[in-house]
Every structure is written in structure tokens, then in C-alpha cells.
Amino acid sequence: MTELASKNCVPCRGGVPPLAGKELEALAQQVPLWKVVDGHHITRAFKFPDFLQALAFTNKAGQLAEAQGHHPDILLSWGKAEITTWTHSINGLSESDFILAAKIDKL
């Protein structure tokens, strides 16, 4: 995770295939708390004791995402923030999704 978290997201303009196979598996192993869904996106739920702490985390994750130029879906509810990310321009996963996940894990 440390190696991924030290990288920066790179804007994807499309024209490249989404990650698959061993390359996808290797990156997924570096963020083991995230779930790869149908080889298309990754997701993780973060639990908190109350709404305010979930909201504070959501704000930090949002600021991080904005700084990286890579924007996940974030679902905020009482005591929980669920983050889902994929690279829209290729309709699948890129290394940047895993970089963002590793950075969010460090919050």
C-alpha cells in the first residue's frame, strides 16, 4: 500500500484497455480492504461511531480526490461512508483507482 499511496493519479484520456487479469490482481492485493466488483470498479465501506465523523471523513476523502483529479462516488450515511471508484473514460479500472484507494486508506 505504501508504494501506491506515494504515487499520484494520472488523468486517463481513454484509448487504453481497463486493467484485467494478473495486473488487476496485483494491484488489488495492495489494497486488500477494497473489493473489486465485476472487474469494473472497487469499493470499500468505512464505519464510524456517528454521522459527524463519517461526514468529516467524507470531506477529507473529497479533498484528497479533488487534489488528485480523480473523483469517486461517495455515499454518506449515519456512521458510514462508502467509496466506489473506477476510471470513467475507459469504463473500468486503471492504476489511478488503486492509487486513490491507497491514499484514502491512509486518511
Secondary structure, 3 states (H helix, E strand, C coil): CHHHHCCCCCCCCCCCCCCCHHHHHHHHHHCCCCEEECCCEEEEEEECCCHHHHHHHHHHHHHHHHHHCCCCEEEEECCEEEEEECEHHHCECCHHHHHHHHHHHCC
